[in-house]
């Protein structure tokens, strides 16, 4: 199998983890959730050094799908990936995604999070989601404009993702390089 290294970025609630899981299953590629590397029990974060070491161990692998932003590490991940998928959705779409996630997973720890980090209602996180595009969109496009020799996919609506990857659990309609 050809090495495939896919980086998925976008606002919280945009569906990065869901897309990563679906693509990982479909393409038989390991999925790495940056939140799972970063968070420890009780929502305690690892140190910058430990996070970097954990990420570096994943980046040297031949194939992976990594979801998450962690802006400081975007250049490092860009250097290793073949494909970048940016979920550039509206703040309303992302807020609704977060609210749906909280309601359906409240007090449970999701598979894409650190152990013992139960889903909770977090007003600060909702504010972060509300301001994500204002604070990040321009920089993300500047970064992506500078990308060469990589497949860059920018999706603006969930329906674009369904069209690109198909409606049946993201069945691929085009080869991801």
C-alpha positions as CSV (number, residue, x, y, z in Angstrom):
1,X,0.0,0.0,0.0
2,X,1.2,3.5,-0.9
3,X,1.9,5.7,2.1
4,X,-1.0,7.9,2.9
5,X,-0.7,10.6,5.5
6,X,-3.8,12.8,5.8
7,X,-4.1,15.8,8.1
8,X,-7.6,17.1,9.0
9,X,-8.1,20.5,10.4
10,X,-11.1,22.8,11.2
11,X,-13.2,24.2,13.9
12,X,-14.4,22.2,16.9
13,X,-17.7,20.6,16.0
14,X,-17.0,20.5,12.3
15,X,-16.6,16.7,12.3
16,X,-12.9,16.2,12.1
17,X,-12.8,13.1,14.3
18,X,-15.8,11.6,12.6
19,X,-14.3,12.1,9.2
20,X,-11.0,10.7,10.4
21,X,-12.6,7.6,11.8
22,X,-14.6,7.0,8.7
23,X,-11.7,7.5,6.3
24,X,-9.5,5.4,8.6
25,X,-11.9,2.5,8.4
26,X,-12.5,2.8,4.7
27,X,-8.8,3.1,3.8
28,X,-7.5,0.8,6.6
29,X,-5.2,3.6,7.9
30,X,-4.5,4.3,11.6
31,X,-6.2,7.3,13.0
32,X,-4.5,9.6,15.5
33,X,-6.6,12.1,17.4
34,X,-4.5,15.0,18.7
35,X,-6.9,15.5,21.6
36,X,-6.2,12.0,22.7
37,X,-2.5,12.7,22.7
38,X,-2.9,16.0,24.6
39,X,-5.5,15.3,27.3
40,X,-5.1,13.1,30.4
41,X,-7.6,12.0,33.0
42,X,-9.7,14.9,34.4
43,X,-8.9,17.2,31.5
44,X,-5.3,17.6,32.5
45,X,-3.0,18.5,29.6
46,X,0.4,16.9,28.9
47,X,3.4,19.2,28.7
48,X,4.4,20.8,25.4
49,X,7.5,18.5,25.4
50,X,5.5,15.3,26.0
51,X,2.9,16.3,23.4
52,X,5.7,16.9,20.8
53,X,7.3,13.5,21.6
54,X,4.0,11.7,21.3
55,X,3.2,13.5,18.0
56,X,6.7,12.8,16.6
57,X,6.3,9.1,17.2
58,X,3.1,9.2,15.1
59,X,4.5,11.3,12.3
60,X,7.3,9.0,11.5
61,X,4.9,6.2,10.7
62,X,4.3,5.4,7.0
63,X,0.5,6.0,7.0
64,X,-1.9,7.9,9.2
65,X,-4.8,10.2,9.5
66,X,-4.4,12.9,12.1
67,X,-7.3,15.1,13.2
68,X,-7.0,18.2,15.2
69,X,-5.6,21.7,15.0
70,X,-3.0,22.4,17.7
71,X,-1.8,25.3,15.5
72,X,1.8,25.2,16.8
73,X,2.2,21.8,15.2
74,X,0.6,22.5,11.8
75,X,3.9,23.1,10.0
76,X,5.4,19.9,11.4
77,X,2.4,17.9,10.2
78,X,2.3,19.6,6.9
79,X,5.9,18.5,6.2
80,X,4.9,14.9,6.5
81,X,1.4,14.7,5.1
82,X,0.3,13.9,1.5
83,X,-3.2,15.4,1.9
84,X,-4.7,18.2,3.9
85,X,-8.5,18.4,4.5
86,X,-9.7,21.7,5.9
87,X,-13.3,21.7,7.1
88,X,-14.1,25.4,6.7
89,X,-17.7,25.3,8.0
90,X,-19.8,28.2,9.3
91,X,-19.8,28.9,13.0
92,X,-23.5,27.9,13.2
93,X,-22.7,24.5,11.7
94,X,-19.9,24.0,14.2
95,X,-21.8,25.2,17.2
96,X,-24.7,22.9,16.3
97,X,-22.1,20.1,15.9
98,X,-20.7,20.7,19.4
99,X,-24.2,21.0,21.0
100,X,-25.3,17.7,19.3
101,X,-22.0,16.1,20.5
102,X,-22.5,17.3,24.1
103,X,-26.1,16.2,24.2
104,X,-25.4,12.7,22.8
105,X,-22.2,12.1,24.8
106,X,-22.8,14.0,28.0
107,X,-20.7,12.7,30.9
108,X,-19.2,10.0,28.6
109,X,-15.6,9.9,27.4
110,X,-15.5,9.8,23.6
111,X,-13.1,7.5,21.9
112,X,-11.2,10.4,20.3
113,X,-10.5,12.0,23.7
114,X,-8.0,11.3,26.5
115,X,-9.1,8.7,29.1
116,X,-11.5,10.0,31.8
117,X,-12.3,13.3,29.9
118,X,-16.1,13.2,29.9
119,X,-18.1,15.3,27.6
120,X,-19.4,18.4,29.3
121,X,-21.0,21.7,28.6
122,X,-18.2,24.3,28.4
123,X,-19.1,27.9,27.8
124,X,-15.4,28.8,27.1
125,X,-15.2,26.1,24.4
126,X,-18.4,27.4,22.8
127,X,-16.9,30.9,22.7
128,X,-13.7,29.4,21.1
129,X,-15.9,27.7,18.5
130,X,-17.9,31.0,17.9
131,X,-14.6,32.9,17.3
132,X,-12.7,30.2,15.5
133,X,-13.1,31.4,11.9
134,X,-12.4,35.0,12.9
135,X,-9.2,34.0,14.7
136,X,-8.0,31.2,12.4
137,X,-9.5,31.2,8.9
138,X,-7.2,33.8,7.3
139,X,-4.1,32.2,8.7
140,X,-5.3,28.7,7.6
141,X,-5.8,29.9,4.0
142,X,-2.4,31.6,4.0
143,X,-0.8,28.3,5.2
144,X,-2.7,26.3,2.6
145,X,-1.8,28.7,-0.2
146,X,1.8,28.0,0.4
147,X,1.4,24.2,0.3
148,X,3.1,22.6,-2.7
149,X,3.1,18.9,-3.9
150,X,0.2,18.0,-1.6
151,X,-3.5,17.4,-2.2
152,X,-5.4,20.2,-0.5
153,X,-9.2,19.7,0.0
154,X,-11.3,22.5,1.5
155,X,-14.9,21.7,2.3
156,X,-17.3,24.5,3.1
157,X,-20.4,22.5,3.8
158,X,-21.1,19.0,5.1
159,X,-22.9,18.2,1.9
160,X,-19.6,18.8,0.0
161,X,-18.0,16.1,2.1
162,X,-20.8,13.7,1.4
163,X,-20.4,14.4,-2.3
164,X,-16.7,13.9,-2.3
165,X,-16.5,10.8,-0.1
166,X,-20.0,9.4,-1.0
167,X,-23.0,9.0,1.2
168,X,-22.4,5.4,2.3
169,X,-20.0,6.0,5.2
170,X,-17.8,8.3,3.0
171,X,-17.3,5.7,0.3
172,X,-14.4,7.2,-1.8
173,X,-15.3,8.5,-5.2
174,X,-11.9,9.8,-5.9
175,X,-8.5,8.6,-4.9
176,X,-6.9,10.6,-2.1
177,X,-3.2,11.0,-2.9
